[in-house]
Amino acid sequence: KLQHSWSQIFTGETITLRCEIQGGEGKVWKYEWTAPNTNSPPTSSEYRISRVSVSHSGDYRCRGSSDYLFTGWSDAFRLTVSFPSKPTVTLQPSWPQIYSGETVTVRCEIQGGEGAQWTYEWRAAKLNTPPTSNEYRIIRATESDSGGYSCRGRRDYFFLEWSDIITLTVSYKPKAKLSADNTAVPVGGSVTLTCSVSPSSSSGWKYYWYRDEKSSEALNTQDAVFHSNGQISVSQEGLYRCRGGRGNPVYYTEDITASNRPVVTLYPNWSEIHRGETITVRCEIHGGDTEWDYEWETNSMIKGPNQNEYRIRSASSSNSGNYRCKGRMKSSQHETTEWSDSVTLTVSDNVHSAASLTVSPDRVQHFTSDSVSLTCEGNFPEWRVRKFSEDGRLSDCRRMTGSTCDINTSKSDTGVYWCESGSGEFSSAVNITVQNDGNVSILVSPVHPVTEGASVSLSCSLRTQKILSNVFFYHNDKLIENDPRGELKISAVSKSDEGFYKCQYSGRESLDTSVSVLLCAPLQFHQRGNLAVCVNAAAFRCHRAATVCFSSLVFYFLLSPDSAVPVKQVSKRAQLTRTIQQRSKQRISM
């Protein structure tokens, strides 16, 4: 009789077959074996095969002999050696997105090895003591459970290879999204509400509906008409909520409430708006704007239109006041929303007079010995052009003719320039960079930030040739297009076009130049924290290129990318100069 302890054998394992002769315990036996793939079978009662392979599959028999007595051959024992497959890690439930608080089971599966007795080993993101079974359950998953998981099986000293890694991603608890085709119930009609969970790739959700904020009883078919999962129609007024649930036990999202009360928002949402700035007042009704006429109520001198938003250009103190709105259905002028809460808009008339600086030729980079003119413009009798050099020195232009500073450029003229009037008004600042190698090209780009939506052209120039062809352009060190050209034209500049640009000609690169984008032309400024704000638009931020932003008392200078040096309020110009020089080595984050 042949015996073996395992019913399933895999390549690489060690197997022992044992021949037992029942009733022959008192005799000395010699054993014979018939086996596939062997020329010298053993003569003992055990047949041991180390590192078994598929070629060892087949029928095995044995018999015993003592003196001249032979037993009959045993029944055949068929040995089947399998090649084990690579383990696979699966997640249950198999949703592409798991959320914080859900329960998930990680399982190790060995195809073809279901009947074998395996001990499992795990490599996991958050397992200090991994289990030895083929699965483990994560109850109330957290973001720290995210990571890669792999496993393998072991029998005695035989190991399978590690499975491929499966990645578990646990995200923050989601919030349901509720939308309505209308937020006022027409007489005799209904409103369709839709509940969903983002992202749309998440699956397995069932939706639960509630009416009135304190109600904990979910709506049923007597309260609403249920359409596809996540959509209902209601004909009764009220405050509706929904949430999504999935799994067993049910895991719920945060709920969301739908109300027919609009919300008034200001953009930009600053506590104080200055004269000349642009401000948008917007009425938002959940469920879409196209179905509504809008009514505004304000105690300002300016009345709002019947649209969901209106833009106040060049704001003044007459626009100050409280604003609230409500919606009226276009299809039924008797159906309206509630009035929104009021939002207060304050417009200050306290701004500074305009001052500006123009540069001719209008470009940042210049060659040595170029003639450059910097002209101050504004309604002031006295001007001076000031420079902050690369080595941190503050100086005035030595060749001033009226309101114009003339420079015959040299390397020491690289710096930041601005105009200052006799009464202390400042212009915006510009960068001037001097290239002292006449064999290297310069990038021709405007000295001032470009207004959003405007067009701009960048080109490349040598001292001996004004506009070059076969030029490659780079934006933030990335090649823009892999074909040479003469100019880089941007027809409508947006904030995404901001950054550092350079050109390459004949294998040699120009210096970097920063191109900044404004929401307006910088005509007038006032201080807003570490922002200088141009009067007829939104914020002008000090960009990481060396830029000076001014107000009447405080200005900020960027010594290097992503840092700024604040200069405290001072009363004397000499003290201001010393403060700049003393702080020229300091750095703080914007």
VOTOR-779399 format. One line per field, with one value per residue (C-alpha): residue in one letter; chain; x, y, z. Coordinates in nm, 2 decimals, padded with zeros to 4 digits. Layout:
# VOTOR-779399
rest	[A, ...]
kette	[A, ...]
u	[X, ...]
v	[Y, ...]
w	[Z, ...]
This chain:
# VOTOR-779399
rest	[K, L, Q, H, S, W, S, Q, I, F, T, G, E, T, I, T, L, R, C, E, I, Q, G, G, E, G, K, V, W, K, Y, E, W, T, A, P, N, T, N, S, P, P, T, S, S, E, Y, R, I, S, R, V, S, V, S, H, S, G, D, Y, R, C, R, G, S, S, D, Y, L, F, T, G, W, S, D, A, F, R, L, T, V, S, F, P, S, K, P, T, V, T, L, Q, P, S, W, P, Q, I, Y, S, G, E, T, V, T, V, R, C, E, I, Q, G, G, E, G, A, Q, W, T, Y, E, W, R, A, A, K, L, N, T, P, P, T, S, N, E, Y, R, I, I, R, A, T, E, S, D, S, G, G, Y, S, C, R, G, R, R, D, Y, F, F, L, E, W, S, D, I, I, T, L, T, V, S, Y, K, P, K, A, K, L, S, A, D, N, T, A, V, P, V, G, G, S, V, T, L, T, C, S, V, S, P, S, S, S, S, G, W, K, Y, Y, W, Y, R, D, E, K, S, S, E, A, L, N, T, Q, D, A, V, F, H, S, N, G, Q, I, S, V, S, Q, E, G, L, Y, R, C, R, G, G, R, G, N, P, V, Y, Y, T, E, D, I, T, A, S, N, R, P, V, V, T, L, Y, P, N, W, S, E, I, H, R, G, E, T, I, T, V, R, C, E, I, H, G, G, D, T, E, W, D, Y, E, W, E, T, N, S, M, I, K, G, P, N, Q, N, E, Y, R, I, R, S, A, S, S, S, N, S, G, N, Y, R, C, K, G, R, M, K, S, S, Q, H, E, T, T, E, W, S, D, S, V, T, L, T, V, S, D, N, V, H, S, A, A, S, L, T, V, S, P, D, R, V, Q, H, F, T, S, D, S, V, S, L, T, C, E, G, N, F, P, E, W, R, V, R, K, F, S, E, D, G, R, L, S, D, C, R, R, M, T, G, S, T, C, D, I, N, T, S, K, S, D, T, G, V, Y, W, C, E, S, G, S, G, E, F, S, S, A, V, N, I, T, V, Q, N, D, G, N, V, S, I, L, V, S, P, V, H, P, V, T, E, G, A, S, V, S, L, S, C, S, L, R, T, Q, K, I, L, S, N, V, F, F, Y, H, N, D, K, L, I, E, N, D, P, R, G, E, L, K, I, S, A, V, S, K, S, D, E, G, F, Y, K, C, Q, Y, S, G, R, E, S, L, D, T, S, V, S, V, L, L, C, A, P, L, Q, F, H, Q, R, G, N, L, A, V, C, V, N, A, A, A, F, R, C, H, R, A, A, T, V, C, F, S, S, L, V, F, Y, F, L, L, S, P, D, S, A, V, P, V, K, Q, V, S, K, R, A, Q, L, T, R, T, I, Q, Q, R, S, K, Q, R, I, S, M]
kette	[A, A, A, A, A, A, A, A, A, A, A, A, A, A, A, A, A, A, A, A, A, A, A, A, A, A, A, A, A, A, A, A, A, A, A, A, A, A, A, A, A, A, A, A, A, A, A, A, A, A, A, A, A, A, A, A, A, A, A, A, A, A, A, A, A, A, A, A, A, A, A, A, A, A, A, A, A, A, A, A, A, A, A, A, A, A, A, A, A, A, A, A, A, A, A, A, A, A, A, A, A, A, A, A, A, A, A, A, A, A, A, A, A, A, A, A, A, A, A, A, A, A, A, A, A, A, A, A, A, A, A, A, A, A, A, A, A, A, A, A, A, A, A, A, A, A, A, A, A, A, A, A, A, A, A, A, A, A, A, A, A, A, A, A, A, A, A, A, A, A, A, A, A, A, A, A, A, A, A, A, A, A, A, A, A, A, A, A, A, A, A, A, A, A, A, A, A, A, A, A, A, A, A, A, A, A, A, A, A, A, A, A, A, A, A, A, A, A, A, A, A, A, A, A, A, A, A, A, A, A, A, A, A, A, A, A, A, A, A, A, A, A, A, A, A, A, A, A, A, A, A, A, A, A, A, A, A, A, A, A, A, A, A, A, A, A, A, A, A, A, A, A, A, A, A, A, A, A, A, A, A, A, A, A, A, A, A, A, A, A, A, A, A, A, A, A, A, A, A, A, A, A, A, A, A, A, A, A, A, A, A, A, A, A, A, A, A, A, A, A, A, A, A, A, A, A, A, A, A, A, A, A, A, A, A, A, A, A, A, A, A, A, A, A, A, A, A, A, A, A, A, A, A, A, A, A, A, A, A, A, A, A, A, A, A, A, A, A, A, A, A, A, A, A, A, A, A, A, A, A, A, A, A, A, A, A, A, A, A, A, A, A, A, A, A, A, A, A, A, A, A, A, A, A, A, A, A, A, A, A, A, A, A, A, A, A, A, A, A, A, A, A, A, A, A, A, A, A, A, A, A, A, A, A, A, A, A, A, A, A, A, A, A, A, A, A, A, A, A, A, A, A, A, A, A, A, A, A, A, A, A, A, A, A, A, A, A, A, A, A, A, A, A, A, A, A, A, A, A, A, A, A, A, A, A, A, A, A, A, A, A, A, A, A, A, A, A, A, A, A, A, A, A, A, A, A, A, A, A, A, A, A, A, A, A, A, A, A, A, A, A, A, A, A, A, A, A, A, A, A, A, A, A, A, A, A, A, A, A, A, A, A, A, A, A, A, A, A, A, A, A, A, A, A, A, A, A, A, A, A, A, A, A, A, A, A, A, A, A, A, A, A, A, A, A, A, A, A, A, A, A, A, A, A, A, A, A, A, A, A]
u	[00.00, 00.14, 00.08, 00.14, 00.02, -00.07, -00.32, -00.17, 00.20, 00.38, 00.71, 01.00, 00.85, 01.00, 00.78, 00.81, 00.62, 00.59, 00.54, 00.36, 00.30, 00.01, 00.06, 00.43, 00.56, 00.78, 00.98, 01.27, 01.16, 01.34, 01.14, 01.11, 00.96, 00.83, 00.84, 00.85, 01.17, 01.41, 01.66, 01.76, 01.47, 01.54, 01.52, 01.39, 01.02, 01.04, 01.09, 01.20, 01.21, 01.37, 01.26, 01.00, 00.93, 00.65, 00.85, 00.80, 00.43, 00.30, 00.21, 00.41, 00.40, 00.59, 00.62, 00.82, 01.03, 01.16, 01.38, 01.21, 00.86, 00.73, 00.42, 00.20, 00.24, 00.06, -00.22, -00.08, -00.05, -00.08, 00.14, 00.04, 00.29, 00.15, 00.33, 00.19, 00.06, 00.17, -00.05, -00.29, -00.40, -00.77, -00.97, -01.33, -01.53, -01.35, -01.45, -01.19, -01.21, -01.22, -01.31, -01.21, -01.43, -01.52, -01.44, -01.22, -01.09, -00.75, -00.73, -00.45, -00.55, -00.34, -00.50, -00.47, -00.37, -00.71, -00.69, -00.34, -00.26, -00.07, 00.08, 00.06, 00.31, 00.22, 00.40, 00.17, 00.18, 00.06, 00.10, 00.33, 00.22, 00.09, -00.15, -00.07, -00.41, -00.51, -00.71, -00.74, -01.01, -00.95, -01.23, -01.28, -01.00, -00.80, -00.57, -00.27, -00.39, -00.32, -00.03, 00.09, 00.00, 00.15, 00.15, 00.30, 00.22, 00.45, 00.43, 00.71, 01.02, 00.86, 00.78, 00.58, 00.70, 00.56, 00.24, 00.22, 00.15, -00.20, -00.25, -00.51, -00.61, -00.81, -00.95, -01.13, -01.49, -01.69, -01.97, -02.28, -02.37, -02.73, -02.87, -03.22, -03.36, -03.56, -03.56, -03.92, -04.20, -04.44, -04.81, -04.94, -04.59, -04.28, -03.90, -03.65, -03.36, -03.04, -02.79, -02.44, -02.10, -01.78, -01.57, -01.80, -01.57, -01.68, -01.95, -02.19, -02.39, -02.75, -02.91, -03.12, -03.35, -03.47, -03.70, -03.65, -03.33, -03.41, -03.59, -03.40, -03.67, -03.58, -03.84, -04.04, -04.26, -04.55, -04.32, -04.16, -04.14, -03.82, -03.66, -03.32, -03.09, -03.00, -03.29, -03.64, -03.92, -04.09, -04.40, -04.39, -04.20, -03.92, -03.55, -03.42, -03.11, -02.95, -02.66, -02.51, -02.45, -02.28, -02.14, -02.24, -02.25, -02.37, -02.12, -02.27, -02.13, -02.17, -02.52, -02.59, -02.88, -03.07, -03.24, -03.41, -03.22, -02.97, -02.62, -02.45, -02.08, -01.82, -01.52, -01.26, -01.37, -01.17, -01.30, -01.24, -01.24, -01.06, -01.18, -01.11, -01.10, -01.33, -01.57, -01.82, -02.14, -02.29, -02.62, -02.60, -02.91, -02.84, -02.97, -02.88, -02.90, -03.08, -03.42, -03.42, -03.47, -03.29, -03.40, -03.15, -03.20, -02.93, -02.90, -02.62, -02.68, -02.64, -02.92, -02.84, -02.97, -03.20, -02.91, -02.73, -02.42, -02.30, -01.96, -01.88, -01.60, -01.40, -01.58, -01.64, -01.79, -02.14, -02.12, -02.08, -02.38, -02.56, -02.65, -02.90, -03.09, -03.37, -03.47, -03.79, -03.88, -03.89, -04.17, -04.38, -04.32, -04.53, -04.28, -03.97, -03.70, -03.64, -03.42, -03.05, -02.86, -02.71, -02.34, -02.17, -01.95, -01.72, -01.54, -01.27, -01.17, -00.83, -00.58, -00.26, -00.20, -00.08, 00.29, 00.44, 00.78, 00.85, 01.17, 01.30, 01.38, 01.09, 01.28, 01.43, 01.76, 02.02, 02.38, 02.66, 02.69, 02.32, 02.15, 01.85, 01.61, 01.38, 01.11, 00.88, 00.53, 00.26, 00.13, 00.43, 00.69, 00.99, 01.12, 01.41, 01.48, 01.60, 01.79, 01.84, 02.15, 02.24, 02.48, 02.20, 02.29, 02.02, 02.12, 01.98, 02.02, 02.31, 02.20, 01.86, 01.72, 01.38, 01.19, 01.42, 01.72, 01.97, 02.19, 02.48, 02.46, 02.73, 02.72, 02.68, 02.35, 02.17, 01.91, 01.56, 01.44, 01.15, 01.03, 00.98, 00.82, 00.92, 00.60, 00.69, 00.47, 00.61, 00.57, 00.58, 00.93, 01.10, 01.40, 01.70, 01.95, 02.28, 02.45, 02.82, 02.89, 02.82, 02.82, 02.53, 02.17, 01.93, 01.56, 01.34, 01.05, 00.84, 00.97, 00.62, 00.38, 00.14, -00.23, -00.44, -00.60, -00.35, -00.11, 00.27, 00.56, 00.90, 01.20, 01.58, 01.84, 02.22, 02.41, 02.47, 02.13, 01.81, 01.57, 01.70, 01.53, 01.59, 01.54, 01.41, 01.21, 01.18, 00.92, 01.03, 01.32, 01.09, 01.11, 00.79, 00.79, 01.05, 01.09, 01.28, 01.11, 01.17, 00.91, 00.71, 00.36, 00.10, -00.23, -00.43, -00.21, -00.34, -00.20, -00.07, 00.17, 00.35, 00.71, 01.06, 01.14, 01.46, 01.57, 01.84, 02.03, 02.32, 02.34, 02.38, 02.11, 02.00, 01.95, 01.61, 01.35, 01.03, 00.70, 00.43, 00.05, -00.17, -00.55, -00.51, -00.26, -00.08, -00.19, -00.24, -00.15, -00.24, -00.11, -00.29, -00.07, 00.23, 00.03, 00.04, -00.30, -00.36, -00.66, -00.86, -00.84, -00.76, -00.43, -00.08, 00.14, 00.51, 00.64, 00.94, 01.14, 01.31, 01.02, 00.94, 00.58, 00.51, 00.26, 00.32, 00.48, 00.58, 00.72, 00.85, 01.15, 01.21, 01.58, 01.55, 01.28, 00.99, 01.12, 01.06, 01.21, 00.96, 01.09, 00.92, 00.76, 01.02, 01.00, 01.33, 01.48, 01.82, 01.67, 01.48, 01.80, 01.98, 01.69, 01.70, 02.07, 02.05, 01.78, 01.93, 02.06, 01.74, 01.48, 01.12, 00.85, 00.58]
v	[00.00, 00.34, 00.65, 01.02, 01.30, 01.57, 01.53, 01.81, 01.85, 02.15, 02.17, 02.24, 02.06, 01.75, 01.44, 01.10, 00.79, 00.51, 00.14, -00.05, -00.43, -00.50, -00.81, -00.84, -00.65, -00.94, -01.00, -00.83, -00.69, -00.57, -00.33, -00.29, 00.02, 00.10, 00.47, 00.71, 00.90, 00.69, 00.41, 00.33, 00.33, 00.28, -00.06, 00.08, 00.13, 00.51, 00.68, 01.04, 01.29, 01.62, 01.92, 01.73, 01.84, 01.78, 01.49, 01.30, 01.28, 00.92, 00.59, 00.45, 00.09, -00.11, -00.47, -00.65, -00.96, -01.17, -01.46, -01.61, -01.48, -01.19, -00.99, -00.87, -00.53, -00.25, -00.06, 00.23, 00.57, 00.84, 01.14, 01.47, 01.75, 02.09, 02.42, 02.67, 03.00, 03.34, 03.45, 03.74, 04.00, 04.12, 04.37, 04.31, 04.51, 04.58, 04.94, 05.16, 05.41, 05.33, 05.61, 05.67, 05.47, 05.19, 04.82, 04.65, 04.29, 04.22, 03.86, 03.64, 03.39, 03.11, 02.98, 02.60, 02.57, 02.59, 02.25, 02.29, 02.40, 02.72, 02.96, 03.31, 03.59, 03.96, 04.28, 04.56, 04.93, 04.93, 04.58, 04.55, 04.19, 04.06, 03.77, 03.42, 03.35, 03.43, 03.74, 04.01, 04.27, 04.64, 04.78, 05.16, 05.22, 05.54, 05.73, 05.56, 05.22, 05.34, 05.17, 04.86, 04.51, 04.18, 03.82, 03.47, 03.12, 02.88, 02.50, 02.38, 02.51, 02.56, 02.93, 03.06, 03.39, 03.72, 03.84, 04.17, 04.47, 04.60, 04.96, 05.05, 05.42, 05.55, 05.90, 06.14, 06.08, 06.20, 06.45, 06.39, 06.64, 06.75, 06.94, 07.04, 07.14, 07.41, 07.52, 07.65, 07.40, 07.51, 07.50, 07.15, 07.04, 06.89, 06.94, 06.67, 06.63, 06.44, 06.31, 06.19, 06.11, 06.24, 06.12, 05.97, 05.66, 05.56, 05.29, 05.09, 05.38, 05.37, 05.71, 05.81, 06.12, 06.33, 06.64, 06.91, 06.95, 06.76, 06.47, 06.13, 05.93, 05.86, 05.94, 05.66, 05.62, 05.81, 06.12, 06.12, 05.96, 05.75, 05.74, 05.59, 05.54, 05.89, 06.08, 06.17, 06.41, 06.60, 06.83, 06.94, 07.24, 07.19, 07.16, 06.84, 06.64, 06.34, 06.10, 05.80, 05.46, 05.14, 04.82, 04.59, 04.73, 05.04, 05.32, 05.67, 05.98, 06.32, 06.45, 06.77, 07.01, 07.18, 07.51, 07.77, 08.05, 08.22, 08.32, 08.65, 08.64, 08.91, 08.85, 08.93, 08.87, 09.14, 09.32, 09.66, 09.76, 10.07, 10.33, 10.23, 09.85, 09.61, 09.40, 09.14, 09.08, 08.74, 08.58, 08.20, 07.97, 07.60, 07.42, 07.65, 08.01, 07.98, 07.93, 08.25, 08.63, 08.80, 09.08, 09.28, 09.49, 09.73, 10.05, 10.17, 10.44, 10.19, 09.94, 09.59, 09.44, 09.14, 08.90, 08.67, 08.88, 09.22, 09.38, 09.71, 09.86, 10.15, 10.12, 10.43, 10.50, 10.52, 10.14, 10.09, 09.92, 09.59, 09.36, 09.08, 08.90, 08.65, 08.46, 08.46, 08.17, 08.28, 08.04, 08.15, 08.50, 08.43, 08.17, 08.32, 08.20, 08.35, 08.66, 08.58, 08.70, 09.05, 09.10, 09.43, 09.60, 09.88, 10.10, 10.33, 10.65, 10.66, 10.57, 10.71, 10.92, 10.75, 10.73, 10.52, 10.43, 10.36, 10.21, 10.26, 10.02, 09.83, 09.51, 09.36, 09.24, 09.47, 09.45, 09.65, 10.00, 10.01, 10.34, 10.30, 10.57, 10.54, 10.81, 10.89, 10.99, 11.15, 11.48, 11.57, 11.84, 11.65, 11.30, 11.08, 10.73, 10.49, 10.16, 09.86, 09.68, 09.31, 09.37, 09.53, 09.90, 10.17, 10.46, 10.74, 10.79, 11.03, 11.14, 11.28, 11.52, 11.64, 11.32, 11.09, 10.89, 10.80, 10.50, 10.38, 10.02, 09.82, 09.51, 09.72, 09.87, 09.54, 09.59, 09.70, 10.05, 10.27, 10.63, 10.84, 11.18, 11.47, 11.41, 11.04, 10.87, 10.55, 10.38, 10.01, 09.87, 09.71, 09.48, 09.57, 09.30, 09.37, 09.09, 09.16, 08.87, 09.01, 08.66, 08.54, 08.63, 08.82, 08.75, 09.05, 09.07, 09.36, 09.52, 09.55, 09.27, 09.18, 09.24, 08.92, 08.86, 09.08, 08.95, 08.94, 08.85, 08.72, 08.71, 08.65, 08.91, 08.94, 09.26, 09.24, 09.10, 09.23, 08.94, 08.59, 08.29, 07.92, 08.00, 07.76, 07.90, 07.77, 07.83, 07.74, 07.54, 07.33, 07.34, 07.49, 07.33, 07.11, 07.33, 07.65, 07.98, 08.35, 08.47, 08.32, 08.48, 08.44, 08.57, 08.59, 08.58, 08.40, 08.34, 08.00, 08.18, 08.34, 08.22, 08.23, 08.24, 08.21, 08.15, 07.93, 08.02, 07.81, 07.61, 07.91, 08.02, 08.37, 08.47, 08.39, 08.66, 08.66, 08.73, 08.83, 08.86, 09.13, 09.14, 09.51, 09.78, 09.89, 10.26, 10.32, 10.12, 10.08, 09.84, 09.52, 09.32, 09.21, 09.29, 09.60, 09.64, 09.82, 10.04, 09.94, 09.56, 09.28, 09.20, 09.26, 09.02, 09.06, 08.78, 08.57, 08.78, 09.07, 09.31, 09.61, 09.67, 10.01, 10.20, 10.54, 10.40, 10.04, 09.85, 09.49, 09.38, 09.03, 08.95, 08.60, 08.36, 08.30, 08.53, 08.89, 09.15, 09.38, 09.73, 09.88, 10.22, 10.50, 10.88, 10.97, 10.87, 10.81, 10.58, 10.40, 10.35, 10.21, 09.98, 09.83, 09.78, 09.62, 09.38, 09.30, 08.96, 08.86, 08.62, 08.54, 08.34, 08.53]
w	[00.00, -00.10, 00.12, 00.08, 00.31, 00.04, -00.23, -00.44, -00.52, -00.68, -00.86, -00.63, -00.33, -00.16, -00.16, 00.02, -00.09, 00.17, 00.10, 00.38, 00.39, 00.62, 00.83, 00.75, 01.05, 01.19, 00.87, 00.70, 00.37, 00.06, -00.15, -00.53, -00.70, -01.04, -01.11, -01.41, -01.50, -01.29, -01.36, -01.00, -00.76, -00.39, -00.22, 00.11, 00.22, 00.14, -00.19, -00.14, -00.43, -00.36, -00.57, -00.76, -01.12, -01.37, -01.52, -01.19, -01.26, -01.33, -01.16, -00.87, -00.74, -00.49, -00.36, -00.10, -00.09, 00.21, 00.14, -00.16, -00.08, -00.29, -00.23, -00.51, -00.67, -00.49, -00.66, -00.86, -00.69, -00.95, -00.87, -01.04, -01.01, -01.09, -01.17, -00.92, -01.06, -00.92, -00.64, -00.69, -00.44, -00.46, -00.28, -00.16, -00.24, -00.57, -00.59, -00.76, -00.47, -00.10, 00.15, 00.51, 00.75, 00.50, 00.56, 00.30, 00.28, 00.12, -00.01, -00.15, -00.41, -00.55, -00.88, -00.89, -00.53, -00.37, -00.21, -00.07, 00.29, 00.26, 00.51, 00.38, 00.40, 00.34, 00.24, 00.34, 00.40, 00.76, 00.90, 01.20, 01.25, 00.91, 00.92, 00.81, 00.65, 00.30, 00.39, 00.64, 00.71, 00.75, 00.96, 00.94, 00.69, 00.72, 00.48, 00.65, 00.51, 00.16, -00.01, -00.19, -00.09, -00.21, -00.08, -00.13, -00.02, 00.18, 00.25, 00.48, 00.31, -00.03, -00.12, -00.41, -00.58, -00.46, -00.62, -00.81, -00.59, -00.58, -00.46, -00.21, -00.21, 00.08, 00.04, 00.28, 00.35, 00.04, 00.04, -00.17, -00.44, -00.47, -00.77, -00.88, -01.22, -01.03, -00.67, -00.66, -00.70, -00.98, -00.89, -00.96, -01.07, -00.93, -00.91, -01.00, -00.75, -00.84, -00.58, -00.68, -00.53, -00.68, -00.84, -01.09, -01.10, -00.75, -00.76, -00.55, -00.41, -00.30, -00.22, 00.07, 00.08, 00.36, 00.40, 00.66, 00.84, 01.16, 01.00, 01.03, 00.84, 00.48, 00.22, 00.07, -00.24, -00.06, -00.03, -00.37, -00.71, -00.74, -01.08, -01.15, -00.85, -00.73, -00.88, -00.74, -00.81, -00.53, -00.53, -00.17, -00.05, 00.21, 00.27, 00.11, 00.20, 00.05, 00.12, -00.04, 00.13, 00.02, 00.16, 00.44, 00.70, 00.52, 00.49, 00.45, 00.29, 00.45, 00.36, 00.15, 00.17, -00.10, -00.03, -00.25, -00.08, -00.31, -00.20, -00.28, -00.34, -00.42, -00.65, -00.54, -00.19, -00.02, 00.29, 00.13, -00.23, -00.35, -00.60, -00.95, -00.89, -01.06, -00.85, -00.95, -00.74, -00.81, -00.72, -00.70, -00.70, -00.66, -00.97, -01.25, -01.37, -01.70, -01.55, -01.35, -01.36, -01.08, -00.85, -00.65, -00.34, -00.23, -00.03, -00.26, -00.52, -00.80, -00.87, -01.00, -01.32, -01.36, -01.43, -01.19, -01.18, -01.27, -01.29, -01.13, -01.33, -01.18, -00.84, -00.63, -00.29, -00.45, -00.49, -00.12, 00.05, 00.14, -00.15, -00.15, -00.43, -00.51, -00.82, -01.01, -01.25, -01.61, -01.68, -01.39, -01.26, -00.95, -00.83, -00.65, -00.41, -00.07, -00.03, 00.02, 00.32, 00.27, 00.18, 00.25, -00.01, 00.10, -00.15, -00.03, -00.22, -00.07, -00.35, -00.48, -00.79, -01.10, -01.18, -01.46, -01.61, -01.98, -02.12, -02.47, -02.63, -02.46, -02.36, -02.04, -02.19, -02.35, -02.48, -02.33, -02.48, -02.57, -02.53, -02.30, -02.19, -01.88, -01.87, -01.58, -01.66, -01.44, -01.32, -01.11, -01.15, -01.01, -01.08, -01.01, -01.14, -00.87, -00.91, -00.68, -00.81, -00.80, -00.51, -00.30, -00.34, -00.38, -00.61, -00.83, -01.20, -01.27, -01.61, -01.57, -01.83, -01.70, -01.63, -01.85, -01.74, -02.01, -01.97, -02.19, -02.06, -01.89, -01.67, -01.36, -01.49, -01.43, -01.17, -01.08, -01.18, -01.08, -01.08, -00.77, -00.77, -00.55, -00.34, -00.28, -00.54, -00.70, -01.03, -01.09, -01.12, -01.42, -01.46, -01.68, -01.76, -01.94, -02.15, -02.18, -02.42, -02.77, -02.92, -02.71, -02.81, -02.59, -02.55, -02.67, -02.42, -02.28, -01.96, -01.80, -01.71, -01.99, -01.94, -01.93, -02.27, -02.46, -02.72, -02.68, -02.91, -02.80, -03.03, -03.02, -03.11, -03.16, -03.14, -03.52, -03.62, -03.47, -03.54, -03.57, -03.73, -03.65, -03.28, -03.01, -02.72, -02.37, -02.10, -01.74, -01.90, -02.11, -02.49, -02.62, -02.97, -03.13, -03.44, -03.48, -03.56, -03.57, -03.31, -03.02, -03.04, -02.77, -02.90, -02.57, -02.26, -01.95, -01.61, -01.72, -01.96, -01.67, -01.60, -01.72, -02.09, -02.28, -02.64, -02.79, -03.11, -03.26, -02.95, -02.71, -02.47, -02.37, -02.01, -01.85, -01.84, -01.63, -01.80, -01.56, -01.63, -01.48, -01.47, -01.57, -01.67, -01.35, -01.33, -00.96, -00.65, -00.29, -00.02, 00.06, 00.29, 00.08, -00.24, -00.45, -00.62, -00.94, -00.91, -01.22, -01.16, -00.92, -00.74, -00.88, -00.68, -00.65, -00.88, -00.82, -01.08, -00.90, -00.87, -00.65, -00.54, -00.39, -00.17, -00.02, 00.30, 00.25, -00.04, -00.09, -00.28, -00.41, -00.37, -00.51, -00.64, -00.40, -00.12, -00.02, 00.22, 00.39, 00.46, 00.76, 00.76, 00.78, 00.76, 00.62, 00.28, 00.43, 00.69, 00.41, 00.22, 00.52, 00.60, 00.24, 00.26, 00.61, 00.50, 00.16, 00.29, 00.47, 00.32, 00.42, 00.25, 00.06]
